[in-house]
Amino acid sequence: MDKLRNIAIIAHVDHGKTTMVDEMLKQSGVYRENQEVVERVMDSNDLERERGITIMAKNTAIRYGDTKINIVDTPGHADFGGEVERILKMVNGVILLVDAAEGPMPQTRFVLSRALEMGHRVIVVLNKIDRPDQRIHEVVDEVLELLIDLDATDEQLDSPMLFCSGRQGTASYSPDVVGTDLKPLFDTILEYIPEPEMDTEAPFQMLVSSIDYNEYVGRIAIGRIERGIIKQNQEIEVCNYHRQDEAPLKAKAVSLYQFEGLGREAVTEASAGNIIAMSGIGEVTIGDTVCAKGFAEPLDFVKISAPTVEMTFSVNDSPFAGREGKFVTSRQIRDRLIRETMKDVSLRVSDIEGSTDSFSVAGRGEMSLSILIENMRREGYELQVSPPRVLYQEIDGVRCEPIERVVVDVPQDFVGSVMEKLGARKGDFVEMLPVGNRMKLTFLVPSRGLFGYRNEFLTDTKGEGIMASVFERYEPFKGELARRNTGSLIAWETGEAVAYGLWNAQDRGALFITPGTKVYAGMVIGVCPKNEDVPVNVCRTKHLTNTRASGSDEALRLIPPRQLSLEQCLEFLADDELLEVTPKNLRLRKSILDHSMRMKALSKAKG
């Protein structure tokens, strides 16, 4: 039987996890000599490839000598933190990647604290040591400080440290020696990470740590076999630690798969210690324990953290509804959202009382919800979404809101404006550390205070700032916040925008549209620097006169419009605005399109 190692790669977003796995796959001989290889092969979905982030944890396995190493590539983004917690249940050790220039970031802290709590062994890898701005020796100290800060045991403090370049596929034991390949990393994994316990005599038991979904076979449970052996078509029982009063669900292990390279290999049996995928359990969810028939013993499991942000998804009812999408009815949208909850267990979808065409969708952050919207849009769905809202919790009779730990890395000149802006958003300043000629600032900010701030932050720091946040805890409500200090330019009538109308409108603020764009009354077509909404007529053409003086009809100079991405649109939305999402366009609009009705509603709200 093969020797086994199960490891997870954990790190902050953009510190090079997926690139590192790429090189490990290449150097372990997973690919044929002449095989074409895409970069970041583990990021299999289009959105992951475009944004350069990992959204779903992925499993792969490589062979090194006579040992099979199961590797899990985890997401680094805070919104997918729940994925990381669950994955750590499957492994016996972790590789902690830290960028040699940025050093430990909030997500590094979050994932490392979880790994240390579980008693996992840690291999620290300083990645990107070939960056011109690397600070290897300082980052080594920062990592050790972080380990001490997180109450690491003496053994964990003695973790081996390697110096790598994921892109070049090199690793070495010393910061002053440039490696030639990843052999030091593979050797350290074999020496330092313990082999999983393999009790094959006891009855079968497996904790489901991850779920895959397939149109043909439904849900596929992924997890590490804690003990025993499972055979294909064996009778099994499914139970849950948090629902022990319910009778175990009877099922059958229809098909079993082990991970091999980038694919899955069908097997007829699998034994303790292995990470496997199993189909045949219809309603299986993350946290369930699959046991041999007659031996239902649920394993303890971290409850999936509750969502902190919600949005309303509804049927598109704008004047342009149904023109661009393939799926437009409430039934189609509802089915698609329910299907998403099969894969993403942190997502909650519920019907809104008194409405047949709107649904409340709660997730772990703006990012995870915007990715769902983008995926639906690409599949041909047309819908409307509201601005994101935070979910409050009642704790000991007090209304509490989610607070995030925000770490900002900016050039020294911009420290003042960042502190001022986050202070106005009820942020509490925690600490400041100089890093070269930059400053690293830490704040605790209410989640709702961060809505719409990312764009402003990039403008304030001239694009040089790095901002990262991770959920910290719930705290009592901090008081009201001004959502946005700019207004919207609103189209006055339905028609096609013309250059003359836009030329007149651009004095009022920055525009989002170009000549020839179809608009409707109530559509938001730009941003007004004053804190008020201004209606503009962009369909207005120039009156024709019979004078033709030279130069009177010279081309009108239009300022190029601002192109907003989906995230930027969601951040821009005011409380009385909606975002219309179609496969071809993103349109911002007022929820009440008619001007006079909107004015009435406004005066009613003020009165």
Residue pairs with C-beta under 8 A, 6 or more apart in sequence:
1 271
2 66
2 67
2 68
3 66
3 67
3 68
3 195
4 67
4 68
4 69
4 70
4 195
4 196
4 198
4 273
4 274
5 67
5 68
5 69
5 70
5 92
5 93
5 189
5 190
5 193
5 195
5 196
6 69
6 70
6 72
6 90
6 91
6 92
6 93
6 196
6 224
6 273
6 275
7 69
7 70
7 71
7 72
7 91
7 92
7 93
7 94
7 95
7 189
7 193
8 71
8 72
8 74
8 84
8 87
8 88
8 90
8 91
8 94
8 95
8 115
9 17
9 20
9 21
9 71
9 72
9 73
9 74
9 94
9 95
9 97
10 17
10 74
10 76
10 84
10 88
10 94
10 95
10 96
10 97
10 108
10 111
10 112
10 115
11 17
11 76
11 96
11 97
11 98
11 99
11 107
11 108
11 111
11 127
12 76
12 98
12 99
12 102
12 104
12 105
12 106
12 107
12 108
12 468
13 53
13 75
13 76
13 77
13 78
13 105
13 107
13 468
14 52
14 53
14 76
14 99
15 76
15 97
15 98
15 99
15 102
15 105
15 108
15 127
15 128
16 97
16 99
16 127
16 128
16 166
16 167
17 54
17 73
17 74
17 76
17 97
18 40
18 42
18 43
18 54
18 73
19 39
19 40
19 166
19 167
20 95
20 97
20 125
20 127
20 164
20 166
21 42
21 60
21 71
21 73
22 37
22 39
22 40
22 41
22 42
22 166
23 166
23 167
23 169
23 182
24 62
24 71
24 182
24 185
24 186
25 31
25 41
25 60
25 62
25 261
25 262
26 37
26 169
27 169
27 181
27 182
27 186
28 62
28 63
28 64
28 69
28 186
29 63
30 62
30 261
30 262
31 37
40 48
40 49
40 52
41 262
42 54
42 58
42 60
42 73
43 49
43 52
43 53
43 54
44 58
45 55
45 56
46 378
47 55
47 371
47 374
47 375
48 54
48 55
48 56
53 75
53 76
53 77
54 73
54 74
54 75
54 76
54 77
54 80
55 75
55 77
55 80
55 371
56 75
56 80
56 83
56 343
57 72
57 73
57 74
57 75
57 83
57 84
57 86
57 87
57 210
58 72
58 73
59 70
59 71
59 72
59 210
59 222
59 259
59 275
59 277
60 70
60 71
60 72
60 73
60 259
60 261
60 262
61 68
61 69
61 70
61 71
61 258
61 259
61 260
61 261
61 275
62 68
62 69
62 71
62 261
63 69
64 186
64 189
64 190
65 190
67 190
69 186
69 189
70 91
70 259
70 274
70 275
72 87
72 90
72 91
72 275
74 83
74 84
74 87
74 111
75 81
75 83
75 84
76 107
76 111
77 107
77 367
78 106
78 107
78 110
78 365
78 367
78 404
78 468
78 469
78 470
78 471
79 363
79 364
79 365
79 366
79 367
79 368
80 364
80 368
81 107
81 110
81 111
81 305
81 364
81 470
81 471
82 304
82 305
82 345
82 346
82 364
83 210
84 110
84 111
84 114
85 114
85 302
85 305
86 209
86 210
86 286
86 287
86 302
86 304
87 209
87 210
88 94
88 114
88 115
88 118
88 120
89 118
89 207
89 209
89 223
89 224
89 301
89 302
90 209
90 210
90 223
90 224
90 275
91 120
91 224
92 120
92 121
92 193
92 194
92 195
92 196
93 120
93 121
93 122
93 123
93 189
93 192
93 193
93 194
94 111
94 115
94 120
94 121
94 122
94 123
95 122
95 123
95 125
95 185
95 189
96 108
96 111
96 112
96 115
96 122
96 123
96 124
96 125
96 143
97 125
97 127
97 166
98 104
98 108
98 124
98 125
98 126
98 127
98 139
98 143
99 105
99 127
99 128
99 131
99 139
100 126
100 127
100 128
100 129
100 131
100 134
100 135
100 136
100 139
100 163
101 128
101 131
101 133
101 134
101 135
101 139
102 409
102 466
103 135
103 138
103 139
103 142
103 143
103 435
103 440
104 112
104 139
104 142
104 143
104 146
105 407
105 468
106 405
106 406
106 407
106 468
106 469
106 470
107 468
107 470
108 146
109 146
109 150
109 470
110 470
112 122
112 146
112 147
112 150
113 150
115 122
116 122
116 147
116 150
116 151
116 152
116 153
116 156
119 153
121 155
121 156
121 159
121 192
121 193
121 194
122 156
122 159
123 159
123 160
123 162
123 185
123 188
123 189
123 192
123 193
124 143
124 159
124 160
124 161
124 162
125 161
125 162
125 163
125 164
125 171
125 185
126 136
126 139
126 140
126 143
126 161
126 162
126 163
126 164
126 175
127 164
127 165
127 166
128 134
128 165
128 166
128 167
129 136
129 163
129 164
129 165
129 175
130 165
130 167
130 168
133 436
135 435
135 436
136 163
136 175
137 175
138 435
140 161
140 175
143 161
144 157
147 156
147 157
147 159
148 157
160 188
160 192
162 171
162 172
162 173
162 184
162 185
162 188
163 171
163 172
163 173
163 174
163 175
163 177
163 179
164 170
164 171
164 172
164 179
164 182
164 185
165 179
169 181
169 182
170 178
170 179
170 180
170 181
170 182
171 179
171 181
171 182
171 183
171 184
171 185
172 178
172 179
172 184
173 184
195 273
196 224
196 272
196 273
197 227
197 272
197 273
198 271
198 272
198 273
199 227
199 228
199 272
200 227
200 228
200 229
200 271
200 272
201 228
202 227
202 228
203 227
203 228
203 291
203 292
203 294
203 295
204 225
204 227
204 228
204 229
204 230
204 234
204 236
204 290
204 291
204 292
204 295
205 225
205 226
205 227
205 228
205 289
205 290
205 291
205 292
205 295
205 297
205 299
206 221
206 223
206 224
206 225
206 226
206 230
206 276
206 278
206 289
206 290
206 291
207 223
207 224
207 226
207 287
207 288
207 289
207 299
207 301
208 221
208 222
208 223
208 284
208 285
208 286
208 287
208 288
208 289
208 290
209 222
209 223
209 224
209 286
210 222
210 223
210 286
211 219
211 220
211 221
211 222
211 284
211 285
211 286
211 342
211 343
211 345
212 219
212 220
212 222
212 277
212 343
213 219
213 220
213 339
213 342
213 343
214 220
214 279
217 254
217 255
217 279
217 280
218 279
218 282
218 342
219 279
219 281
219 282
219 283
219 284
219 285
219 342
220 277
220 278
220 279
221 277
221 278
221 279
221 281
221 284
221 288
221 290
222 275
222 276
222 277
222 278
223 275
223 276
223 290
224 273
224 274
224 275
224 276
225 270
225 271
225 272
225 273
225 274
225 275
225 276
226 272
226 299
227 272
228 271
228 272
228 292
229 269
229 270
229 271
229 272
230 236
230 253
230 256
230 269
230 270
230 271
230 276
230 278
230 292
231 253
231 268
231 269
232 253
232 254
232 255
232 256
232 267
232 268
232 269
233 252
233 253
233 254
234 252
234 253
234 292
234 293
235 250
235 251
235 252
235 293
236 250
236 251
236 252
236 253
236 281
236 290
236 291
236 292
236 293
237 248
237 249
237 250
237 251
237 290
237 291
237 292
237 293
237 294
237 295
237 296
238 248
238 249
238 251
238 281
238 284
238 288
238 289
238 290
238 291
239 246
239 248
239 249
239 288
239 289
239 291
239 296
239 297
239 298
240 246
240 285
240 287
240 288
240 289
240 298
240 301
241 287
241 289
241 298
241 299
241 300
241 301
242 287
242 301
242 303
244 298
248 291
248 296
249 281
249 283
250 293
251 280
251 281
251 282
251 284
251 290
252 280
253 278
253 280
253 290
254 278
254 279
254 280
255 266
255 278
255 279
255 280
256 266
256 267
256 268
256 269
256 270
256 276
256 277
256 278
257 264
257 265
257 266
257 267
257 276
257 277
257 278
258 264
258 265
258 267
258 270
258 274
258 275
258 276
258 277
259 265
259 275
259 277
264 277
267 276
270 276
278 290
281 288
281 290
284 290
285 345
286 304
286 345
287 301
287 303
287 304
289 296
289 297
289 298
289 299
289 301
291 297
304 345
304 346
305 346
305 364
305 471
306 391
306 393
307 346
307 347
307 348
307 362
307 363
307 364
307 391
308 364
308 365
308 390
308 391
308 402
308 447
308 471
309 362
309 363
309 364
309 365
309 366
309 369
309 388
309 389
309 390
309 391
309 447
310 348
310 360
310 361
310 362
310 363
310 388
310 389
310 390
310 391
311 360
311 361
311 369
311 385
311 386
311 387
311 388
311 389
312 352
312 358
312 359
312 360
312 361
312 385
312 386
313 333
313 337
313 358
313 359
313 361
313 383
313 384
313 385
314 330
314 355
314 357
314 358
314 359
314 383
314 384
314 385
314 386
315 321
315 328
315 329
315 330
315 333
315 357
315 358
315 383
315 384
316 322
316 325
316 328
316 382
316 383
316 384
316 580
316 581
316 582
317 384
318 384
318 520
318 523
318 580
318 587
318 589
318 593
319 494
319 520
319 521
319 593
320 518
320 520
320 580
320 582
320 587
321 328
321 382
322 328
322 382
323 582
324 382
324 582
324 583
324 584
324 585
325 380
325 381
325 382
325 383
325 582
325 583
326 380
326 381
326 382
326 583
327 333
327 336
327 379
327 380
327 381
327 382
328 381
328 382
330 356
330 357
332 381
333 359
333 376
333 381
333 383
334 349
334 359
336 376
336 379
336 381
337 349
337 359
337 361
338 349
340 347
340 349
340 372
341 347
341 348
341 349
344 363
344 368
344 372
346 363
346 364
346 368
347 361
347 362
347 363
347 368
347 372
348 360
348 361
348 362
348 363
349 359
349 360
349 361
349 362
350 359
350 360
350 362
351 359
351 360
352 358
352 359
352 360
361 369
361 372
362 391
363 369
363 372
364 471
365 447
365 471
366 388
366 451
366 567
366 570
366 571
367 567
369 388
369 570
370 566
370 567
370 570
373 383
373 385
373 566
373 581
374 566
376 383
376 581
377 566
377 581
377 582
377 583
378 583
380 583
381 581
381 583
382 581
382 582
382 583
383 581
384 578
384 579
384 580
384 581
385 570
385 578
385 579
385 581
386 573
386 578
387 451
387 570
387 573
387 574
387 575
387 577
388 451
388 570
389 448
390 401
390 402
390 446
390 447
390 448
391 402
392 399
392 400
392 401
392 477
393 399
393 400
393 401
393 474
394 400
395 474
398 476
398 477
399 476
399 477
400 474
400 475
400 476
400 477
401 446
401 447
401 448
401 474
401 475
401 476
401 477
401 478
402 446
402 447
402 471
402 473
402 474
403 444
403 445
403 446
403 447
403 471
403 472
403 473
403 474
403 475
404 444
404 445
404 446
404 447
404 450
404 469
404 470
404 471
404 472
405 430
405 442
405 443
405 444
405 469
405 470
405 471
405 472
406 422
406 427
406 442
406 443
406 444
406 445
406 450
406 467
406 468
406 469
407 440
407 441
407 442
407 467
407 468
407 469
408 418
408 422
408 440
408 441
408 442
408 443
408 457
408 465
408 466
408 467
409 435
409 438
409 439
409 440
409 441
409 465
409 466
409 467
410 418
410 438
410 439
410 441
410 461
410 464
410 465
410 466
411 437
411 438
411 439
411 461
411 464
411 465
412 437
412 438
412 439
414 460
414 461
414 462
414 464
414 465
415 432
415 439
415 441
417 460
417 461
418 441
418 457
418 460
418 461
418 465
419 429
419 441
421 453
421 456
421 457
421 460
422 429
422 443
422 445
422 449
422 453
423 429
424 482
425 445
425 446
425 449
425 450
425 453
425 481
426 445
426 446
426 449
426 478
426 479
426 481
427 443
427 444
427 445
427 446
427 449
428 443
428 444
428 445
429 441
429 442
429 443
430 442
430 443
430 444
431 441
431 442
432 439
432 440
432 441
432 442
433 439
433 440
434 440
444 472
445 469
446 475
446 478
446 481
447 471
448 481
449 478
449 481
450 469
451 483
451 571
452 483
452 484
452 571
452 572
453 571
454 467
454 567
454 571
455 568
455 571
455 572
457 465
457 467
458 465
483 574
483 575
484 531
484 572
484 574
485 531
486 509
486 527
486 528
486 529
486 530
486 531
487 509
487 527
487 528
487 529
487 530
487 531
487 532
487 533
487 534
488 524
488 526
488 527
488 528
488 533
488 534
488 574
488 577
488 588
488 590
489 505
489 508
489 509
489 511
489 524
489 525
489 526
489 527
489 528
489 533
489 534
489 535
489 536
490 522
490 523
490 524
490 525
490 533
490 534
490 535
490 536
490 590
490 595
491 497
491 519
491 520
491 521
491 522
491 523
491 524
491 525
491 535
491 536
491 537
491 538
491 539
492 521
492 535
492 536
492 537
492 538
492 539
492 595
493 521
493 537
493 539
494 519
494 520
494 521
494 539
495 518
495 519
495 539
496 516
496 517
496 518
496 519
496 539
497 513
497 514
497 515
497 516
497 517
497 518
497 519
497 525
497 538
497 539
498 515
498 538
498 539
498 540
498 541
499 515
499 556
499 558
500 540
500 541
500 542
500 556
501 536
501 537
501 538
501 539
501 540
501 541
502 511
502 513
502 514
502 515
502 538
502 558
503 556
503 557
503 558
504 536
504 537
504 540
505 511
505 525
505 526
505 536
505 537
505 538
506 526
506 558
506 559
508 526
508 528
508 534
508 536
509 526
509 527
509 528
509 529
509 534
510 526
510 527
510 559
510 561
510 562
511 525
511 526
511 559
511 561
511 562
512 524
512 525
512 526
512 527
512 561
512 562
512 563
512 564
512 588
513 519
513 525
513 526
513 538
513 561
514 558
514 561
515 558
517 525
519 525
519 538
519 539
520 589
520 593
521 593
521 594
521 595
522 589
522 590
522 592
522 593
522 594
522 595
522 598
523 587
523 588
523 589
523 590
523 593
524 577
524 587
524 588
524 589
524 590
525 536
525 538
526 536
526 561
527 562
527 572
528 534
533 590
535 595
564 572
564 586
564 588
566 581
566 586
569 579
569 586
569 588
570 579
572 588
573 579
573 588
576 590
576 591
576 592
576 598
576 601
577 588
577 589
577 590
577 591
578 588
578 589
578 590
578 591
579 586
579 587
579 588
579 589
580 586
580 587
580 588
580 589
590 598
592 598
592 601
